[in-house]
């Protein structure tokens, strides 16, 4: 089946990922799951909603969040061994279409999850570059992560949250140093002095 085919229901736009969006099974990385109100505003219900690391489903097509129904929620609880959605993070899953889902008295298409094959490990050069960017702070790491491309983002998915925390810690260190006048001048390895931290990092 071609990924270029278009499901007829694509014309009826939804803020959530649906069976109309998935042509072939696709491996995605769940970044986090939150309980939030129905974004269609058609109901007052709240849904377990999965957000993904990947930004695009296909080139030029933004990846939407996915409502986790009872079946898919139970699957993630079994996969993780955790009943709390806060623990469903950085999970590699395959999203596919089940053609025979009972919905009331009707049989419809529905999204289902399965365990994805283990992703290859990120090469050392990539993780080193990510760590170096994180050491420069949130802005530097965000730029690196956005610019590195979809394939590398998938490889870094399992480390992404840890890298963000590392980048935030770097920001905090810089903020603390900027509050300390003595921190703006510090010895280099050669025993001399350098300019303030921000200028040294930007080369200005």
N, C-alpha and C positions, 0 to 999 in steps of 0.2 A: 504493500500500500504506500502511496506517495505522500510525503509530508506536505506537498504543495496543494493537496486537495482541500476543499473548503466545505465544512459541514453547513447544512442549510440553516441551522440555529445560530450561526455566527451573526446573522443579521439582527438577532434579538439580543443586544448587548447586555452583559451582566457584569457586575463588579467582582464576581467570583469566578474562579476556574471551574469549567464544566466539561462534560463529555464532548461538547462541540469543539473544545479547544484541543483535545488530545486525539491526534490521528494515529500515532503509534505509541506504544509504551515508552515512557521517558523517565530517566533517572534524575531526581531532584533532591536538593538538600534542605530539609526543614530547619530554618534558622530559629524559629520560636513559635509557640502556640499561645494564643490569648483567647479569653472569653470576651466577646464583644457583641454589641447590638447589630442586628440585621442592617447591612449597609444599603439594601434595596429599599428600606423603610416600608416594605409591604407588611411586615409583622413587627410586633414588639418583642420578638424572641431574641435570645442571645445564643451565639453559636461558638463552639470551639473552632477557632480559625487559625490555619497554618500559614505562616509567611516563610518565603523561601530565600535562600542565599542568592540563587540565580536571579538575574534581573529580567532576562528575556527567555520566552519559551522557544521562539525562533527569531532569527535576525530581524530586528525592527518591530517585533511583537512583544509588548510588555507582559511579564508573567504576573498573573493575578494571584491573590491569596485564595486558599481553598477551605471551604467549610468541611469540617470533619463530622460526618454523621456518626451515629452510634457504632456502626460496624467498623468504620475507620478509626474511631477513637479507641475502641476496644483493641484493635490491632496494635496501635501505638503503645497502649498500656502493656500489652503482652511483649512487644518488641523491646521495650525499655525496662520492663519490670517495675515501672513506676506508675502509680495511679494519678499523679499530679501533673497537670499540663505544663507547669513551670519547668519540669525536668525533661520535657520533650524538645530538646535542642540539638542542633548539629546532627540530624538524623538523615542518612542517605536512604531514600526509598524509591521504589518504582511506582509511578502513577500510570494506571491503565484504565481502559473502559470495560466495564462489565455490561454486556448487552441485555441481560435478563434480571433486572432489579425490580422487586415488587414495590410499588408505590401506591398504597391504597388498593384499589381494584385493578390498577393498570400495571403493565410490565413496561419499564422504561430503561434507558441507558443510565448508568451511574458510574462515578469514579470510585476506584478501589485502589488500595495501597498494598504493596508487597515488599518484602525485604530485598534491597538492591544488592547486587554483587559488590564485594569490597572494592573500593576505589584504589587505584594505584597510589603509592606513597608519593608525596611531593618531593621533587629532587632537592638536594641540599642547597643548590644555588638559589632556588626559588624561596625556600624558607629563610635562608640567610638574608636575602634581599628584603623579604617581608619584615624580618626582625630589625634590620637596619632602618627601614622606613618607620616602624613603630617607635624606635628610639628617638626619632625626630618629632614625634607628637601626632595628634589625631589628624590634623590636616594633611601631613605628609603621608601617613598610612592610608588615609581615605583615597588620596590621589593615586598612590601606588596600587591599591586594591582595585580601583575603578579602571585604571589604565592597563592592568596586567592581562585582561582578556578573559572570556568565559571559561576556557579550559583550565587556566591557572587558578581562577577563583574557585572552581570545583575542587582542585587539588588542595587548596588552602582552607576549605570549608571547615574542617575539623579543628583548625587552629585559629579561626577568625575571631571568635569571642575573646580568646586569650590575648590575641594581638591587639584588639581594641582596648582591653584593660591595660595592656602594657603601654599603648600610646597615650591613654588618659593619664597614666602615672607619669609619663614623660612630660606631659603638659603641666601637671601639678608641680613637678620638680622645677620646671622653668618658671612657673608663676612664683614659687617660693624664692627662687634665686633673684627674680626681678624685684622682689620686695626687700631684698637684702643688699644694700649698697656695696658691701664688701664683696658680694658674689659676682659683681660685674667685672672685676679684675682678678684673674687667677693665674698662677704660673703654668706655663706650657711644659712639655717634656724637655724642652731645651733650656728651661730655667728663665725664659723671658716672660712676657705678658701678652695676652690677646685681648681683643675687643670684647664687648658684652656678648652674652651667649647667643642671642638671636642673630646679631650681625655675623658672628663666627660661622653660624650654620648656613646663613644665606649667602655668605661671601661678599656682603656689602661693606 
